[in-house]
Amino acid sequence: MSKGKLFIISGASGVGKSTVLKRVMEKRPDIRFSVSATTRDPRPNEEHGVHYFFVTKEVFEDMIAKDAFLEYDNHNAHYYGTPIGQLEERLALGHTILDIEPVGAAIARRKRRDATLIFITPPTMEELERRLRGRGDTSEEQIAIRLERAKWEMDQRRWYDYEVVNDVVETCAEEILNIIAREAD
């Protein structure tokens, strides 16, 4: 039985989820982060087992066959998914945050009705594009794909429990901390 509450965070690529969640977890070290698995290559400064479990397509597909994911999706030409065993271990210790895309969030919501879903939006689509370009690790083709997907993702926010705008990282993090306190503490 889970000891903690599951918080699912979504938002378009480049909206600043990682930065905001880092701030949230600095202020609430009792909250755990559920590490997703992916078949994409690590970005600079990303560590296996900390930011993602970086696996091959063959390993990921074997995990799918073994029903080892709470949810998974294939987007931007890579698989992403939540290993169920690792998630349950973290929930047994306390509140846990899961950073996943809307397709995965919809699947997770069906399996975990007790989860609270929070969607992070950019202040504008122009700002989202600026942030994607500012990363410096994304090709023009990938930026175009991510901006097109972002339009669809933004339409999905209507079925989330909460929507938080990431205009200022500190303000966004505080809003999420307030949601956590309201929903779980």
C-alpha positions as CSV (number, residue, x, y, z in Angstrom):
1,M,0.0,0.0,0.0
2,S,1.3,3.4,-0.9
3,K,2.3,5.8,1.9
4,G,2.5,8.8,-0.4
5,K,0.4,10.7,-2.9
6,L,1.3,10.7,-6.6
7,F,1.6,14.0,-8.4
8,I,1.8,13.9,-12.2
9,I,3.3,16.9,-13.9
10,S,3.0,17.5,-17.6
11,G,3.8,20.3,-20.0
12,A,5.3,20.9,-23.5
13,S,9.0,20.2,-24.1
14,G,10.9,23.4,-23.2
15,V,8.3,24.7,-20.7
16,G,10.7,24.4,-17.9
17,K,9.4,21.4,-16.0
18,S,12.8,20.2,-14.9
19,T,13.9,23.6,-13.6
20,V,10.6,24.0,-11.7
21,L,10.6,20.5,-10.3
22,K,14.2,20.9,-9.1
23,R,13.1,24.0,-7.2
24,V,10.0,22.2,-5.8
25,M,12.2,19.3,-4.5
26,E,14.8,21.7,-3.0
27,K,12.0,23.2,-0.9
28,R,10.4,19.8,-0.2
29,P,13.2,17.2,0.2
30,D,10.6,14.7,1.5
31,I,9.2,14.4,-2.0
32,R,10.6,11.8,-4.3
33,F,11.0,12.0,-8.1
34,S,9.9,9.0,-10.1
35,V,12.6,8.4,-12.8
36,S,11.2,7.5,-16.2
37,A,12.9,5.3,-18.7
38,T,13.7,6.5,-22.2
39,T,15.4,5.4,-25.4
40,R,16.7,8.8,-26.3
41,D,20.4,9.8,-25.7
42,P,21.2,11.7,-22.5
43,R,21.5,15.5,-22.7
44,P,24.6,17.2,-21.2
45,N,24.6,16.8,-17.4
46,E,21.9,14.1,-17.4
47,E,22.7,11.0,-15.4
48,H,21.4,7.5,-15.8
49,G,19.1,6.6,-12.9
50,V,18.9,10.2,-11.8
51,H,17.2,12.1,-14.7
52,Y,16.1,9.0,-16.7
53,F,17.0,5.4,-17.1
54,F,18.6,5.5,-20.5
55,V,17.9,2.1,-22.2
56,T,18.0,0.7,-25.7
57,K,14.9,0.3,-27.8
58,E,15.2,-3.5,-27.4
59,V,15.3,-3.3,-23.6
60,F,12.4,-0.9,-23.6
61,E,10.3,-3.1,-25.8
62,D,11.2,-6.1,-23.6
63,M,9.8,-4.2,-20.6
64,I,6.6,-3.4,-22.5
65,A,6.2,-7.1,-23.2
66,K,6.7,-7.8,-19.5
67,D,4.0,-5.2,-18.6
68,A,6.7,-3.4,-16.5
69,F,5.3,0.2,-17.1
70,L,2.6,2.2,-15.4
71,E,2.4,4.0,-18.8
72,Y,4.6,4.5,-21.8
73,D,4.5,6.5,-25.0
74,N,6.5,7.0,-28.2
75,H,7.1,10.6,-29.2
76,N,9.8,12.7,-30.7
77,A,11.1,9.4,-32.2
78,H,11.8,7.9,-28.8
79,Y,10.1,5.8,-26.1
80,Y,9.4,7.2,-22.6
81,G,7.8,5.3,-19.8
82,T,7.3,4.9,-16.0
83,P,8.7,1.7,-14.6
84,I,6.0,0.5,-12.2
85,G,8.3,-1.2,-9.7
86,Q,10.5,1.9,-9.2
87,L,7.4,4.1,-8.8
88,E,5.9,1.8,-6.2
89,E,9.1,1.8,-4.2
90,R,9.1,5.6,-4.1
91,L,5.4,5.9,-3.2
92,A,6.0,3.5,-0.3
93,L,8.4,6.1,1.1
94,G,6.1,9.2,0.6
95,H,4.8,11.7,-1.9
96,T,6.2,11.2,-5.4
97,I,6.3,13.4,-8.5
98,L,6.1,11.9,-12.0
99,D,7.0,14.1,-15.0
100,I,5.2,12.6,-18.1
101,E,3.5,13.7,-21.2
102,P,-0.3,13.9,-21.6
103,V,-0.7,10.5,-23.3
104,G,1.1,8.9,-20.4
105,A,-0.8,11.0,-17.9
106,A,-4.2,9.9,-19.3
107,I,-3.1,6.2,-19.0
108,A,-1.7,6.8,-15.5
109,R,-4.9,8.5,-14.4
110,R,-7.0,5.5,-15.5
111,K,-4.7,3.2,-13.4
112,R,-4.1,5.6,-10.5
113,R,-7.3,7.5,-9.9
114,D,-5.8,9.0,-6.6
115,A,-3.1,10.9,-8.6
116,T,-3.2,14.7,-8.8
117,L,-2.5,16.0,-12.3
118,I,-0.8,19.4,-12.8
119,F,-0.1,20.9,-16.2
120,I,2.6,23.5,-16.6
121,T,2.1,26.0,-19.4
122,P,4.5,28.6,-21.0
123,P,3.4,32.2,-20.7
124,T,3.2,32.2,-24.6
125,M,4.0,30.0,-27.5
126,E,6.7,32.5,-28.5
127,E,8.4,32.1,-25.2
128,L,8.2,28.3,-25.5
129,E,10.0,28.5,-28.9
130,R,12.6,30.9,-27.4
131,R,13.3,28.4,-24.6
132,L,13.6,25.5,-27.0
133,R,16.1,27.4,-29.2
134,G,18.0,28.4,-26.1
135,R,18.8,24.9,-25.1
136,G,21.3,24.6,-27.9
137,D,21.0,20.8,-28.1
138,T,17.9,20.6,-30.4
139,S,17.9,20.6,-34.2
140,E,15.6,22.9,-36.2
141,E,13.7,19.8,-37.2
142,Q,13.2,18.7,-33.6
143,I,12.1,22.3,-32.6
144,A,9.5,22.2,-35.3
145,I,8.2,18.8,-34.2
146,R,8.2,19.9,-30.5
147,L,6.3,23.1,-31.3
148,E,3.7,21.2,-33.3
149,R,3.3,18.7,-30.5
150,A,3.1,21.5,-27.9
151,K,-0.1,22.8,-29.6
152,W,-1.8,19.4,-29.1
153,E,-0.4,19.1,-25.5
154,M,-1.7,22.5,-24.6
155,D,-5.2,21.4,-25.7
156,Q,-5.0,18.5,-23.2
157,R,-4.5,20.7,-20.2
158,R,-8.3,21.0,-19.8
159,W,-8.6,17.6,-18.2
160,Y,-5.8,18.1,-15.6
161,D,-6.7,19.0,-12.0
162,Y,-4.5,22.1,-12.1
163,E,-2.8,24.4,-14.6
164,V,0.2,26.5,-13.6
165,V,1.9,29.0,-15.8
166,N,5.7,29.0,-15.8
167,D,6.5,32.7,-16.3
168,V,8.7,33.0,-13.3
169,V,10.3,29.7,-12.0
170,E,10.0,30.7,-8.3
171,T,6.3,31.6,-8.6
172,C,5.5,28.4,-10.6
173,A,7.3,26.3,-8.0
174,E,5.4,28.0,-5.1
175,E,2.1,27.3,-6.8
176,I,3.0,23.6,-7.2
177,L,4.1,23.5,-3.6
178,N,0.7,25.0,-2.5
179,I,-1.1,22.3,-4.6
180,I,0.9,19.6,-2.9
181,A,0.2,21.0,0.5
182,R,-3.5,21.3,-0.3
183,E,-3.8,17.8,-1.8
184,A,-1.6,15.7,0.4
185,D,-0.4,17.3,3.6
